Amino acid sequence: MTCGDSYDPECAKALERMFFFIDHELADADVTEIQQHLDDCRPCLLKYDLERTVKALVARSCSEHAPEALRERVLVHIREVHVRLID
């Protein structure tokens, strides 16, 4: 077994569902399966820890709100692009 190798079917399956696992969006059976894989596969556990840490840092960094003027400019630009795509 090439545990930790993204080409290993078990690792690929676990890594493919990693974000759903981190966000608690999996059925209990899937959670159990991934948790067991992480308990047995140190390379995948390290990838999980990294992804969880990055997600937490991004969430913490995104707690600030953009200034209202910037928000309005972005919304106007999005509308302009949308109109161009429709035409």
PyMOL Python script that loads the backbone (N, CA, C, O; Angstrom):
from pymol import cmd

cmd.read_pdbstr("""\
ATOM      1  N   MET A   1       0.840  -1.180   0.000  1.00  0.00           N
ATOM      2  CA  MET A   1       0.000   0.000   0.000  1.00  0.00           C
ATOM      3  C   MET A   1       0.882   1.238   0.000  1.00  0.00           C
ATOM      4  O   MET A   1       1.891   1.280   0.703  1.00  0.00           O
ATOM      5  N   THR A   2       0.517   2.234  -0.770  1.00  0.00           N
ATOM      6  CA  THR A   2       1.280   3.478  -0.840  1.00  0.00           C
ATOM      7  C   THR A   2       0.529   4.567  -0.089  1.00  0.00           C
ATOM      8  O   THR A   2       0.208   5.618  -0.644  1.00  0.00           O
ATOM      9  N   CYS A   3       0.259   4.301   1.167  1.00  0.00           N
ATOM     10  CA  CYS A   3      -0.552   5.204   1.970  1.00  0.00           C
ATOM     11  C   CYS A   3       0.021   6.616   1.943  1.00  0.00           C
ATOM     12  O   CYS A   3       1.225   6.817   2.097  1.00  0.00           O
ATOM     13  N   GLY A   4      -0.856   7.577   1.747  1.00  0.00           N
ATOM     14  CA  GLY A   4      -0.453   8.965   1.662  1.00  0.00           C
ATOM     15  C   GLY A   4      -0.238   9.426   0.236  1.00  0.00           C
ATOM     16  O   GLY A   4      -0.127  10.626  -0.016  1.00  0.00           O
ATOM     17  N   ASP A   5      -0.179   8.506  -0.690  1.00  0.00           N
ATOM     18  CA  ASP A   5       0.002   8.814  -2.101  1.00  0.00           C
ATOM     19  C   ASP A   5      -1.376   9.134  -2.684  1.00  0.00           C
ATOM     20  O   ASP A   5      -2.315   8.354  -2.525  1.00  0.00           O
ATOM     21  N   SER A   6      -1.494  10.275  -3.355  1.00  0.00           N
ATOM     22  CA  SER A   6      -2.803  10.657  -3.882  1.00  0.00           C
ATOM     23  C   SER A   6      -3.310   9.679  -4.943  1.00  0.00           C
ATOM     24  O   SER A   6      -4.480   9.729  -5.324  1.00  0.00           O
ATOM     25  N   TYR A   7      -2.432   8.785  -5.424  1.00  0.00           N
ATOM     26  CA  TYR A   7      -2.859   7.782  -6.396  1.00  0.00           C
ATOM     27  C   TYR A   7      -3.381   6.524  -5.713  1.00  0.00           C
ATOM     28  O   TYR A   7      -4.014   5.689  -6.359  1.00  0.00           O
ATOM     29  N   ASP A   8      -3.127   6.378  -4.427  1.00  0.00           N
ATOM     30  CA  ASP A   8      -3.670   5.251  -3.687  1.00  0.00           C
ATOM     31  C   ASP A   8      -5.188   5.450  -3.604  1.00  0.00           C
ATOM     32  O   ASP A   8      -5.642   6.513  -3.180  1.00  0.00           O
ATOM     33  N   PRO A   9      -5.974   4.454  -3.997  1.00  0.00           N
ATOM     34  CA  PRO A   9      -7.438   4.637  -4.022  1.00  0.00           C
ATOM     35  C   PRO A   9      -8.032   5.057  -2.680  1.00  0.00           C
ATOM     36  O   PRO A   9      -8.932   5.896  -2.645  1.00  0.00           O
ATOM     37  N   GLU A  10      -7.552   4.496  -1.585  1.00  0.00           N
ATOM     38  CA  GLU A  10      -8.091   4.853  -0.271  1.00  0.00           C
ATOM     39  C   GLU A  10      -7.776   6.302   0.084  1.00  0.00           C
ATOM     40  O   GLU A  10      -8.632   7.028   0.591  1.00  0.00           O
ATOM     41  N   CYS A  11      -6.537   6.713  -0.188  1.00  0.00           N
ATOM     42  CA  CYS A  11      -6.133   8.090   0.108  1.00  0.00           C
ATOM     43  C   CYS A  11      -6.874   9.061  -0.806  1.00  0.00           C
ATOM     44  O   CYS A  11      -7.354  10.099  -0.350  1.00  0.00           O
ATOM     45  N   ALA A  12      -6.968   8.734  -2.077  1.00  0.00           N
ATOM     46  CA  ALA A  12      -7.659   9.606  -3.024  1.00  0.00           C
ATOM     47  C   ALA A  12      -9.114   9.793  -2.607  1.00  0.00           C
ATOM     48  O   ALA A  12      -9.646  10.901  -2.677  1.00  0.00           O
ATOM     49  N   LYS A  13      -9.751   8.721  -2.176  1.00  0.00           N
ATOM     50  CA  LYS A  13     -11.156   8.785  -1.755  1.00  0.00           C
ATOM     51  C   LYS A  13     -11.296   9.668  -0.513  1.00  0.00           C
ATOM     52  O   LYS A  13     -12.217  10.481  -0.430  1.00  0.00           O
ATOM     53  N   ALA A  14     -10.397   9.512   0.438  1.00  0.00           N
ATOM     54  CA  ALA A  14     -10.445  10.315   1.667  1.00  0.00           C
ATOM     55  C   ALA A  14     -10.161  11.780   1.356  1.00  0.00           C
ATOM     56  O   ALA A  14     -10.861  12.664   1.850  1.00  0.00           O
ATOM     57  N   LEU A  15      -9.151  12.044   0.548  1.00  0.00           N
ATOM     58  CA  LEU A  15      -8.777  13.419   0.237  1.00  0.00           C
ATOM     59  C   LEU A  15      -9.850  14.121  -0.593  1.00  0.00           C
ATOM     60  O   LEU A  15     -10.049  15.329  -0.464  1.00  0.00           O
ATOM     61  N   GLU A  16     -10.531  13.369  -1.434  1.00  0.00           N
ATOM     62  CA  GLU A  16     -11.593  13.930  -2.269  1.00  0.00           C
ATOM     63  C   GLU A  16     -12.741  14.475  -1.417  1.00  0.00           C
ATOM     64  O   GLU A  16     -13.396  15.445  -1.798  1.00  0.00           O
ATOM     65  N   ARG A  17     -12.977  13.855  -0.275  1.00  0.00           N
ATOM     66  CA  ARG A  17     -14.087  14.257   0.595  1.00  0.00           C
ATOM     67  C   ARG A  17     -13.633  15.055   1.810  1.00  0.00           C
ATOM     68  O   ARG A  17     -14.417  15.302   2.726  1.00  0.00           O
ATOM     69  N   MET A  18     -12.356  15.459   1.813  1.00  0.00           N
ATOM     70  CA  MET A  18     -11.771  16.107   2.983  1.00  0.00           C
ATOM     71  C   MET A  18     -12.502  17.391   3.388  1.00  0.00           C
ATOM     72  O   MET A  18     -12.763  17.594   4.574  1.00  0.00           O
ATOM     73  N   PHE A  19     -12.838  18.264   2.425  1.00  0.00           N
ATOM     74  CA  PHE A  19     -13.498  19.520   2.773  1.00  0.00           C
ATOM     75  C   PHE A  19     -14.889  19.275   3.344  1.00  0.00           C
ATOM     76  O   PHE A  19     -15.321  19.984   4.252  1.00  0.00           O
ATOM     77  N   PHE A  20     -15.586  18.281   2.819  1.00  0.00           N
ATOM     78  CA  PHE A  20     -16.899  17.939   3.367  1.00  0.00           C
ATOM     79  C   PHE A  20     -16.752  17.412   4.795  1.00  0.00           C
ATOM     80  O   PHE A  20     -17.586  17.684   5.658  1.00  0.00           O
ATOM     81  N   PHE A  21     -15.677  16.653   5.029  1.00  0.00           N
ATOM     82  CA  PHE A  21     -15.398  16.130   6.365  1.00  0.00           C
ATOM     83  C   PHE A  21     -15.113  17.283   7.326  1.00  0.00           C
ATOM     84  O   PHE A  21     -15.646  17.325   8.435  1.00  0.00           O
ATOM     85  N   ILE A  22     -14.266  18.217   6.890  1.00  0.00           N
ATOM     86  CA  ILE A  22     -13.904  19.367   7.730  1.00  0.00           C
ATOM     87  C   ILE A  22     -15.146  20.193   8.060  1.00  0.00           C
ATOM     88  O   ILE A  22     -15.284  20.684   9.181  1.00  0.00           O
ATOM     89  N   ASP A  23     -16.044  20.349   7.095  1.00  0.00           N
ATOM     90  CA  ASP A  23     -17.245  21.167   7.288  1.00  0.00           C
ATOM     91  C   ASP A  23     -18.411  20.410   7.907  1.00  0.00           C
ATOM     92  O   ASP A  23     -19.508  20.956   8.027  1.00  0.00           O
ATOM     93  N   HIS A  24     -18.187  19.158   8.301  1.00  0.00           N
ATOM     94  CA  HIS A  24     -19.234  18.334   8.929  1.00  0.00           C
ATOM     95  C   HIS A  24     -20.437  18.172   8.000  1.00  0.00           C
ATOM     96  O   HIS A  24     -21.584  18.298   8.427  1.00  0.00           O
ATOM     97  N   GLU A  25     -20.162  17.892   6.730  1.00  0.00           N
ATOM     98  CA  GLU A  25     -21.227  17.761   5.736  1.00  0.00           C
ATOM     99  C   GLU A  25     -21.332  16.344   5.177  1.00  0.00           C
ATOM    100  O   GLU A  25     -21.807  16.153   4.058  1.00  0.00           O
ATOM    101  N   LEU A  26     -20.895  15.363   5.941  1.00  0.00           N
ATOM    102  CA  LEU A  26     -20.944  13.970   5.480  1.00  0.00           C
ATOM    103  C   LEU A  26     -21.865  13.149   6.368  1.00  0.00           C
ATOM    104  O   LEU A  26     -22.105  13.484   7.528  1.00  0.00           O
ATOM    105  N   ALA A  27     -22.370  12.077   5.799  1.00  0.00           N
ATOM    106  CA  ALA A  27     -23.155  11.124   6.581  1.00  0.00           C
ATOM    107  C   ALA A  27     -22.252  10.453   7.613  1.00  0.00           C
ATOM    108  O   ALA A  27     -21.036  10.387   7.432  1.00  0.00           O
ATOM    109  N   ASP A  28     -22.841   9.963   8.679  1.00  0.00           N
ATOM    110  CA  ASP A  28     -22.070   9.358   9.770  1.00  0.00           C
ATOM    111  C   ASP A  28     -21.162   8.231   9.289  1.00  0.00           C
ATOM    112  O   ASP A  28     -20.028   8.107   9.750  1.00  0.00           O
ATOM    113  N   ALA A  29     -21.654   7.414   8.368  1.00  0.00           N
ATOM    114  CA  ALA A  29     -20.851   6.293   7.864  1.00  0.00           C
ATOM    115  C   ALA A  29     -19.605   6.805   7.147  1.00  0.00           C
ATOM    116  O   ALA A  29     -18.523   6.237   7.292  1.00  0.00           O
ATOM    117  N   ASP A  30     -19.759   7.875   6.376  1.00  0.00           N
ATOM    118  CA  ASP A  30     -18.614   8.454   5.680  1.00  0.00           C
ATOM    119  C   ASP A  30     -17.634   9.091   6.657  1.00  0.00           C
ATOM    120  O   ASP A  30     -16.419   8.990   6.481  1.00  0.00           O
ATOM    121  N   VAL A  31     -18.160   9.743   7.677  1.00  0.00           N
ATOM    122  CA  VAL A  31     -17.302  10.348   8.699  1.00  0.00           C
ATOM    123  C   VAL A  31     -16.469   9.268   9.368  1.00  0.00           C
ATOM    124  O   VAL A  31     -15.264   9.437   9.554  1.00  0.00           O
ATOM    125  N   THR A  32     -17.100   8.167   9.728  1.00  0.00           N
ATOM    126  CA  THR A  32     -16.397   7.057  10.372  1.00  0.00           C
ATOM    127  C   THR A  32     -15.304   6.510   9.462  1.00  0.00           C
ATOM    128  O   THR A  32     -14.193   6.229   9.913  1.00  0.00           O
ATOM    129  N   GLU A  33     -15.623   6.361   8.183  1.00  0.00           N
ATOM    130  CA  GLU A  33     -14.659   5.825   7.225  1.00  0.00           C
ATOM    131  C   GLU A  33     -13.448   6.749   7.074  1.00  0.00           C
ATOM    132  O   GLU A  33     -12.307   6.287   7.086  1.00  0.00           O
ATOM    133  N   ILE A  34     -13.694   8.037   6.935  1.00  0.00           N
ATOM    134  CA  ILE A  34     -12.578   8.976   6.779  1.00  0.00           C
ATOM    135  C   ILE A  34     -11.786   9.078   8.071  1.00  0.00           C
ATOM    136  O   ILE A  34     -10.556   9.114   8.038  1.00  0.00           O
ATOM    137  N   GLN A  35     -12.466   9.126   9.206  1.00  0.00           N
ATOM    138  CA  GLN A  35     -11.756   9.209  10.488  1.00  0.00           C
ATOM    139  C   GLN A  35     -10.859   8.006  10.687  1.00  0.00           C
ATOM    140  O   GLN A  35      -9.731   8.144  11.159  1.00  0.00           O
ATOM    141  N   GLN A  36     -11.341   6.836  10.337  1.00  0.00           N
ATOM    142  CA  GLN A  36     -10.535   5.622  10.454  1.00  0.00           C
ATOM    143  C   GLN A  36      -9.324   5.711   9.527  1.00  0.00           C
ATOM    144  O   GLN A  36      -8.220   5.321   9.908  1.00  0.00           O
ATOM    145  N   HIS A  37      -9.525   6.223   8.312  1.00  0.00           N
ATOM    146  CA  HIS A  37      -8.405   6.367   7.385  1.00  0.00           C
ATOM    147  C   HIS A  37      -7.378   7.343   7.954  1.00  0.00           C
ATOM    148  O   HIS A  37      -6.176   7.083   7.896  1.00  0.00           O
ATOM    149  N   LEU A  38      -7.847   8.463   8.502  1.00  0.00           N
ATOM    150  CA  LEU A  38      -6.920   9.443   9.079  1.00  0.00           C
ATOM    151  C   LEU A  38      -6.179   8.870  10.275  1.00  0.00           C
ATOM    152  O   LEU A  38      -5.013   9.198  10.497  1.00  0.00           O
ATOM    153  N   ASP A  39      -6.838   8.023  11.042  1.00  0.00           N
ATOM    154  CA  ASP A  39      -6.181   7.380  12.188  1.00  0.00           C
ATOM    155  C   ASP A  39      -5.062   6.447  11.734  1.00  0.00           C
ATOM    156  O   ASP A  39      -4.077   6.254  12.446  1.00  0.00           O
ATOM    157  N   ASP A  40      -5.221   5.867  10.535  1.00  0.00           N
ATOM    158  CA  ASP A  40      -4.254   4.888  10.036  1.00  0.00           C
ATOM    159  C   ASP A  40      -3.228   5.463   9.068  1.00  0.00           C
ATOM    160  O   ASP A  40      -2.214   4.820   8.796  1.00  0.00           O
ATOM    161  N   CYS A  41      -3.468   6.652   8.549  1.00  0.00           N
ATOM    162  CA  CYS A  41      -2.623   7.197   7.480  1.00  0.00           C
ATOM    163  C   CYS A  41      -2.073   8.561   7.887  1.00  0.00           C
ATOM    164  O   CYS A  41      -2.750   9.583   7.771  1.00  0.00           O
ATOM    165  N   ARG A  42      -0.853   8.551   8.358  1.00  0.00           N
ATOM    166  CA  ARG A  42      -0.237   9.809   8.815  1.00  0.00           C
ATOM    167  C   ARG A  42      -0.129  10.850   7.703  1.00  0.00           C
ATOM    168  O   ARG A  42      -0.420  12.016   7.971  1.00  0.00           O
ATOM    169  N   PRO A  43       0.268  10.513   6.475  1.00  0.00           N
ATOM    170  CA  PRO A  43       0.343  11.540   5.424  1.00  0.00           C
ATOM    171  C   PRO A  43      -1.011  12.218   5.171  1.00  0.00           C
ATOM    172  O   PRO A  43      -1.060  13.434   4.987  1.00  0.00           O
ATOM    173  N   CYS A  44      -2.086  11.464   5.158  1.00  0.00           N
ATOM    174  CA  CYS A  44      -3.406  12.063   4.956  1.00  0.00           C
ATOM    175  C   CYS A  44      -3.810  12.900   6.171  1.00  0.00           C
ATOM    176  O   CYS A  44      -4.450  13.941   6.025  1.00  0.00           O
ATOM    177  N   LEU A  45      -3.437  12.445   7.363  1.00  0.00           N
ATOM    178  CA  LEU A  45      -3.715  13.214   8.569  1.00  0.00           C
ATOM    179  C   LEU A  45      -3.000  14.558   8.519  1.00  0.00           C
ATOM    180  O   LEU A  45      -3.567  15.576   8.916  1.00  0.00           O
ATOM    181  N   LEU A  46      -1.773  14.570   8.041  1.00  0.00           N
ATOM    182  CA  LEU A  46      -1.028  15.825   7.912  1.00  0.00           C
ATOM    183  C   LEU A  46      -1.697  16.749   6.894  1.00  0.00           C
ATOM    184  O   LEU A  46      -1.770  17.959   7.112  1.00  0.00           O
ATOM    185  N   LYS A  47      -2.184  16.190   5.785  1.00  0.00           N
ATOM    186  CA  LYS A  47      -2.899  17.001   4.788  1.00  0.00           C
ATOM    187  C   LYS A  47      -4.194  17.548   5.385  1.00  0.00           C
ATOM    188  O   LYS A  47      -4.560  18.699   5.145  1.00  0.00           O
ATOM    189  N   TYR A  48      -4.876  16.721   6.156  1.00  0.00           N
ATOM    190  CA  TYR A  48      -6.104  17.153   6.822  1.00  0.00           C
ATOM    191  C   TYR A  48      -5.819  18.312   7.773  1.00  0.00           C
ATOM    192  O   TYR A  48      -6.523  19.321   7.764  1.00  0.00           O
ATOM    193  N   ASP A  49      -4.777  18.159   8.595  1.00  0.00           N
ATOM    194  CA  ASP A  49      -4.408  19.220   9.544  1.00  0.00           C
ATOM    195  C   ASP A  49      -4.091  20.519   8.815  1.00  0.00           C
ATOM    196  O   ASP A  49      -4.497  21.594   9.257  1.00  0.00           O
ATOM    197  N   LEU A  50      -3.369  20.429   7.700  1.00  0.00           N
ATOM    198  CA  LEU A  50      -3.031  21.608   6.918  1.00  0.00           C
ATOM    199  C   LEU A  50      -4.292  22.270   6.365  1.00  0.00           C
ATOM    200  O   LEU A  50      -4.450  23.485   6.486  1.00  0.00           O
ATOM    201  N   GLU A  51      -5.178  21.502   5.769  1.00  0.00           N
ATOM    202  CA  GLU A  51      -6.407  22.051   5.190  1.00  0.00           C
ATOM    203  C   GLU A  51      -7.294  22.688   6.267  1.00  0.00           C
ATOM    204  O   GLU A  51      -7.882  23.748   6.054  1.00  0.00           O
ATOM    205  N   ARG A  52      -7.378  22.029   7.416  1.00  0.00           N
ATOM    206  CA  ARG A  52      -8.196  22.562   8.512  1.00  0.00           C
ATOM    207  C   ARG A  52      -7.614  23.878   9.028  1.00  0.00           C
ATOM    208  O   ARG A  52      -8.353  24.815   9.327  1.00  0.00           O
ATOM    209  N   THR A  53      -6.282  23.941   9.129  1.00  0.00           N
ATOM    210  CA  THR A  53      -5.608  25.161   9.591  1.00  0.00           C
ATOM    211  C   THR A  53      -5.805  26.292   8.594  1.00  0.00           C
ATOM    212  O   THR A  53      -6.126  27.414   8.985  1.00  0.00           O
ATOM    213  N   VAL A  54      -5.616  26.010   7.310  1.00  0.00           N
ATOM    214  CA  VAL A  54      -5.797  27.041   6.276  1.00  0.00           C
ATOM    215  C   VAL A  54      -7.237  27.542   6.291  1.00  0.00           C
ATOM    216  O   VAL A  54      -7.476  28.747   6.218  1.00  0.00           O
ATOM    217  N   LYS A  55      -8.186  26.632   6.384  1.00  0.00           N
ATOM    218  CA  LYS A  55      -9.602  27.020   6.398  1.00  0.00           C
ATOM    219  C   LYS A  55      -9.894  27.921   7.603  1.00  0.00           C
ATOM    220  O   LYS A  55     -10.628  28.901   7.474  1.00  0.00           O
ATOM    221  N   ALA A  56      -9.339  27.605   8.746  1.00  0.00           N
ATOM    222  CA  ALA A  56      -9.553  28.416   9.947  1.00  0.00           C
ATOM    223  C   ALA A  56      -8.923  29.804   9.783  1.00  0.00           C
ATOM    224  O   ALA A  56      -9.514  30.804  10.190  1.00  0.00           O
ATOM    225  N   LEU A  57      -7.740  29.866   9.195  1.00  0.00           N
ATOM    226  CA  LEU A  57      -7.077  31.154   8.970  1.00  0.00           C
ATOM    227  C   LEU A  57      -7.862  32.018   7.989  1.00  0.00           C
ATOM    228  O   LEU A  57      -8.021  33.220   8.202  1.00  0.00           O
ATOM    229  N   VAL A  58      -8.348  31.410   6.925  1.00  0.00           N
ATOM    230  CA  VAL A  58      -9.137  32.158   5.947  1.00  0.00           C
ATOM    231  C   VAL A  58     -10.420  32.666   6.593  1.00  0.00           C
ATOM    232  O   VAL A  58     -10.801  33.818   6.390  1.00  0.00           O
ATOM    233  N   ALA A  59     -11.080  31.826   7.359  1.00  0.00           N
ATOM    234  CA  ALA A  59     -12.324  32.236   8.022  1.00  0.00           C
ATOM    235  C   ALA A  59     -12.071  33.398   8.979  1.00  0.00           C
ATOM    236  O   ALA A  59     -12.868  34.333   9.056  1.00  0.00           O
ATOM    237  N   ARG A  60     -10.975  33.332   9.694  1.00  0.00           N
ATOM    238  CA  ARG A  60     -10.648  34.398  10.632  1.00  0.00           C
ATOM    239  C   ARG A  60     -10.316  35.686   9.882  1.00  0.00           C
ATOM    240  O   ARG A  60     -10.672  36.776  10.329  1.00  0.00           O
ATOM    241  N   SER A  61      -9.637  35.561   8.748  1.00  0.00           N
ATOM    242  CA  SER A  61      -9.246  36.730   7.959  1.00  0.00           C
ATOM    243  C   SER A  61     -10.436  37.371   7.260  1.00  0.00           C
ATOM    244  O   SER A  61     -10.405  38.562   6.949  1.00  0.00           O
ATOM    245  N   CYS A  62     -11.469  36.603   7.014  1.00  0.00           N
ATOM    246  CA  CYS A  62     -12.626  37.112   6.280  1.00  0.00           C
ATOM    247  C   CYS A  62     -13.684  37.701   7.192  1.00  0.00           C
ATOM    248  O   CYS A  62     -14.806  37.944   6.748  1.00  0.00           O
ATOM    249  N   SER A  63     -13.366  37.933   8.431  1.00  0.00           N
ATOM    250  CA  SER A  63     -14.366  38.459   9.353  1.00  0.00           C
ATOM    251  C   SER A  63     -14.549  39.965   9.199  1.00  0.00           C
ATOM    252  O   SER A  63     -15.537  40.522   9.678  1.00  0.00           O
ATOM    253  N   GLU A  64     -13.601  40.630   8.533  1.00  0.00           N
ATOM    254  CA  GLU A  64     -13.732  42.068   8.318  1.00  0.00           C
ATOM    255  C   GLU A  64     -14.640  42.323   7.121  1.00  0.00           C
ATOM    256  O   GLU A  64     -14.693  41.526   6.184  1.00  0.00           O
ATOM    257  N   HIS A  65     -15.344  43.431   7.165  1.00  0.00           N
ATOM    258  CA  HIS A  65     -16.234  43.802   6.070  1.00  0.00           C
ATOM    259  C   HIS A  65     -15.547  44.829   5.186  1.00  0.00           C
ATOM    260  O   HIS A  65     -14.823  45.702   5.666  1.00  0.00           O
ATOM    261  N   ALA A  66     -15.785  44.710   3.905  1.00  0.00           N
ATOM    262  CA  ALA A  66     -15.235  45.682   2.954  1.00  0.00           C
ATOM    263  C   ALA A  66     -15.935  47.027   3.167  1.00  0.00           C
ATOM    264  O   ALA A  66     -17.100  47.075   3.561  1.00  0.00           O
ATOM    265  N   PRO A  67     -15.215  48.107   2.902  1.00  0.00           N
ATOM    266  CA  PRO A  67     -15.870  49.422   2.989  1.00  0.00           C
ATOM    267  C   PRO A  67     -17.063  49.472   2.022  1.00  0.00           C
ATOM    268  O   PRO A  67     -17.036  48.849   0.961  1.00  0.00           O
ATOM    269  N   GLU A  68     -18.083  50.204   2.392  1.00  0.00           N
ATOM    270  CA  GLU A  68     -19.315  50.256   1.606  1.00  0.00           C
ATOM    271  C   GLU A  68     -19.062  50.736   0.175  1.00  0.00           C
ATOM    272  O   GLU A  68     -19.672  50.220  -0.761  1.00  0.00           O
ATOM    273  N   ALA A  69     -18.177  51.708  -0.005  1.00  0.00           N
ATOM    274  CA  ALA A  69     -17.884  52.217  -1.353  1.00  0.00           C
ATOM    275  C   ALA A  69     -17.273  51.119  -2.223  1.00  0.00           C
ATOM    276  O   ALA A  69     -17.623  50.991  -3.396  1.00  0.00           O
ATOM    277  N   LEU A  70     -16.380  50.342  -1.666  1.00  0.00           N
ATOM    278  CA  LEU A  70     -15.767  49.240  -2.413  1.00  0.00           C
ATOM    279  C   LEU A  70     -16.815  48.197  -2.751  1.00  0.00           C
ATOM    280  O   LEU A  70     -16.858  47.688  -3.871  1.00  0.00           O
ATOM    281  N   ARG A  71     -17.645  47.884  -1.795  1.00  0.00           N
ATOM    282  CA  ARG A  71     -18.704  46.896  -2.012  1.00  0.00           C
ATOM    283  C   ARG A  71     -19.609  47.324  -3.168  1.00  0.00           C
ATOM    284  O   ARG A  71     -19.945  46.510  -4.029  1.00  0.00           O
ATOM    285  N   GLU A  72     -19.997  48.584  -3.189  1.00  0.00           N
ATOM    286  CA  GLU A  72     -20.861  49.095  -4.259  1.00  0.00           C
ATOM    287  C   GLU A  72     -20.161  49.032  -5.619  1.00  0.00           C
ATOM    288  O   GLU A  72     -20.780  48.651  -6.612  1.00  0.00           O
ATOM    289  N   ARG A  73     -18.877  49.401  -5.675  1.00  0.00           N
ATOM    290  CA  ARG A  73     -18.134  49.343  -6.939  1.00  0.00           C
ATOM    291  C   ARG A  73     -18.057  47.914  -7.461  1.00  0.00           C
ATOM    292  O   ARG A  73     -18.203  47.681  -8.661  1.00  0.00           O
ATOM    293  N   VAL A  74     -17.828  46.962  -6.568  1.00  0.00           N
ATOM    294  CA  VAL A  74     -17.751  45.561  -6.977  1.00  0.00           C
ATOM    295  C   VAL A  74     -19.104  45.089  -7.503  1.00  0.00           C
ATOM    296  O   VAL A  74     -19.168  44.417  -8.532  1.00  0.00           O
ATOM    297  N   LEU A  75     -20.170  45.431  -6.816  1.00  0.00           N
ATOM    298  CA  LEU A  75     -21.510  45.033  -7.268  1.00  0.00           C
ATOM    299  C   LEU A  75     -21.847  45.635  -8.632  1.00  0.00           C
ATOM    300  O   LEU A  75     -22.436  44.962  -9.478  1.00  0.00           O
ATOM    301  N   VAL A  76     -21.478  46.897  -8.850  1.00  0.00           N
ATOM    302  CA  VAL A  76     -21.712  47.532 -10.152  1.00  0.00           C
ATOM    303  C   VAL A  76     -20.940  46.800 -11.233  1.00  0.00           C
ATOM    304  O   VAL A  76     -21.468  46.539 -12.314  1.00  0.00           O
ATOM    305  N   HIS A  77     -19.691  46.468 -10.943  1.00  0.00           N
ATOM    306  CA  HIS A  77     -18.869  45.759 -11.929  1.00  0.00           C
ATOM    307  C   HIS A  77     -19.455  44.375 -12.241  1.00  0.00           C
ATOM    308  O   HIS A  77     -19.474  43.953 -13.397  1.00  0.00           O
ATOM    309  N   ILE A  78     -19.915  43.696 -11.244  1.00  0.00           N
ATOM    310  CA  ILE A  78     -20.536  42.376 -11.451  1.00  0.00           C
ATOM    311  C   ILE A  78     -21.767  42.522 -12.344  1.00  0.00           C
ATOM    312  O   ILE A  78     -21.972  41.724 -13.258  1.00  0.00           O
ATOM    313  N   ARG A  79     -22.580  43.536 -12.082  1.00  0.00           N
ATOM    314  CA  ARG A  79     -23.764  43.760 -12.920  1.00  0.00           C
ATOM    315  C   ARG A  79     -23.375  44.069 -14.359  1.00  0.00           C
ATOM    316  O   ARG A  79     -24.012  43.578 -15.291  1.00  0.00           O
ATOM    317  N   GLU A  80     -22.328  44.883 -14.550  1.00  0.00           N
ATOM    318  CA  GLU A  80     -21.866  45.220 -15.898  1.00  0.00           C
ATOM    319  C   GLU A  80     -21.405  43.969 -16.640  1.00  0.00           C
ATOM    320  O   GLU A  80     -21.746  43.780 -17.808  1.00  0.00           O
ATOM    321  N   VAL A  81     -20.653  43.137 -15.988  1.00  0.00           N
ATOM    322  CA  VAL A  81     -20.188  41.901 -16.599  1.00  0.00           C
ATOM    323  C   VAL A  81     -21.369  41.002 -16.933  1.00  0.00           C
ATOM    324  O   VAL A  81     -21.420  40.404 -18.008  1.00  0.00           O
ATOM    325  N   HIS A  82     -22.300  40.911 -16.023  1.00  0.00           N
ATOM    326  CA  HIS A  82     -23.482  40.080 -16.243  1.00  0.00           C
ATOM    327  C   HIS A  82     -24.254  40.557 -17.466  1.00  0.00           C
ATOM    328  O   HIS A  82     -24.668  39.748 -18.297  1.00  0.00           O
ATOM    329  N   VAL A  83     -24.449  41.885 -17.578  1.00  0.00           N
ATOM    330  CA  VAL A  83     -25.172  42.445 -18.725  1.00  0.00           C
ATOM    331  C   VAL A  83     -24.418  42.146 -20.015  1.00  0.00           C
ATOM    332  O   VAL A  83     -25.041  41.794 -21.017  1.00  0.00           O
ATOM    333  N   ARG A  84     -23.097  42.278 -20.016  1.00  0.00           N
ATOM    334  CA  ARG A  84     -22.301  41.976 -21.218  1.00  0.00           C
ATOM    335  C   ARG A  84     -22.435  40.517 -21.610  1.00  0.00           C
ATOM    336  O   ARG A  84     -22.484  40.199 -22.798  1.00  0.00           O
ATOM    337  N   LEU A  85     -22.493  39.640 -20.646  1.00  0.00           N
ATOM    338  CA  LEU A  85     -22.602  38.203 -20.949  1.00  0.00           C
ATOM    339  C   LEU A  85     -23.962  37.873 -21.527  1.00  0.00           C
ATOM    340  O   LEU A  85     -24.074  36.986 -22.374  1.00  0.00           O
ATOM    341  N   ILE A  86     -24.976  38.555 -21.095  1.00  0.00           N
ATOM    342  CA  ILE A  86     -26.335  38.288 -21.574  1.00  0.00           C
ATOM    343  C   ILE A  86     -26.505  38.807 -23.005  1.00  0.00           C
ATOM    344  O   ILE A  86     -27.182  38.179 -23.818  1.00  0.00           O
ATOM    345  N   ASP A  87     -25.895  39.945 -23.308  1.00  0.00           N
ATOM    346  CA  ASP A  87     -26.048  40.552 -24.648  1.00  0.00           C
ATOM    347  C   ASP A  87     -25.345  39.792 -25.699  1.00  0.00           C
ATOM    348  O   ASP A  87     -25.382  40.177 -26.868  1.00  0.00           O
TER     349      ASP A  87
END
""", "prot")
cmd.dss("prot")
cmd.show_as("cartoon", "prot")
cmd.util.cbc("prot")
cmd.orient("prot")
